[in-house]
Amino acid sequence: MIHTVYIDDEDIDGRELLDEIRRNRRGVRFAPLTTDGASPEGYMTVEEFCAEAKKSLTGILNGHGIY
């Protein structure tokens, strides 16, 4: 099983955790960082998320006669 974990490397605990993970060679792989702004497969951009959230909330509110 593969786990996706987000670690803040600006925090001292995050840096220590990354150092510990890097010491393990078997079973550990770091994905390349993307700087092109492209979303990974299956992820939404912020704009897509906002549009989906608004559509969903509008449907819920309309269903209850609030909006």
C-alpha positions as CSV (number, residue, x, y, z in Angstrom):
1,M,0.0,0.0,0.0
2,I,1.3,3.5,-0.8
3,H,0.5,6.4,1.5
4,T,0.5,10.1,0.4
5,V,1.8,12.3,3.2
6,Y,2.2,16.1,3.2
7,I,5.0,17.3,5.4
8,D,5.8,21.0,6.0
9,D,9.5,21.2,5.6
10,E,9.5,24.7,7.0
11,D,8.7,23.3,10.4
12,I,11.4,21.8,12.6
13,D,9.4,18.6,13.2
14,G,8.7,18.3,9.4
15,R,12.4,18.6,8.7
16,E,13.3,16.0,11.3
17,L,10.7,13.6,9.9
18,L,12.0,14.0,6.4
19,D,15.6,13.3,7.6
20,E,14.3,10.1,9.3
21,I,12.4,9.1,6.1
22,R,15.5,9.7,3.9
23,R,17.6,7.3,6.0
24,N,15.4,4.5,4.9
25,R,16.2,3.3,1.4
26,R,13.8,0.3,1.1
27,G,10.2,1.1,0.6
28,V,10.6,4.9,0.4
29,R,10.3,6.9,-2.8
30,F,9.9,10.6,-3.2
31,A,7.8,11.9,-6.1
32,P,9.3,14.8,-8.0
33,L,8.0,18.2,-7.1
34,T,6.0,19.9,-9.7
35,T,6.6,23.6,-10.2
36,D,4.6,24.0,-13.4
37,G,1.4,24.4,-11.4
38,A,-0.2,21.4,-13.0
39,S,-2.5,19.3,-10.8
40,P,-1.7,15.7,-10.4
41,E,-4.1,13.1,-12.0
42,G,-7.4,13.0,-10.2
43,Y,-6.9,16.3,-8.4
44,M,-8.9,19.5,-8.9
45,T,-7.5,23.0,-9.4
46,V,-8.7,25.6,-6.9
47,E,-11.0,27.0,-9.5
48,E,-12.6,23.6,-10.3
49,F,-13.1,23.0,-6.6
50,C,-14.7,26.3,-6.0
51,A,-17.1,25.8,-8.9
52,E,-18.0,22.3,-7.7
53,A,-18.5,23.4,-4.1
54,K,-20.7,26.3,-5.2
55,K,-22.8,24.0,-7.4
56,S,-23.2,21.5,-4.6
57,L,-24.1,24.0,-1.9
58,T,-26.6,25.7,-4.2
59,G,-28.3,22.4,-4.8
60,I,-28.4,21.6,-1.1
61,L,-29.8,25.1,-0.3
62,N,-32.3,24.9,-3.1
63,G,-33.4,21.5,-1.8
64,H,-34.2,23.0,1.6
65,G,-35.8,26.2,0.2
66,I,-33.1,28.4,1.6
67,Y,-31.6,29.8,-1.6
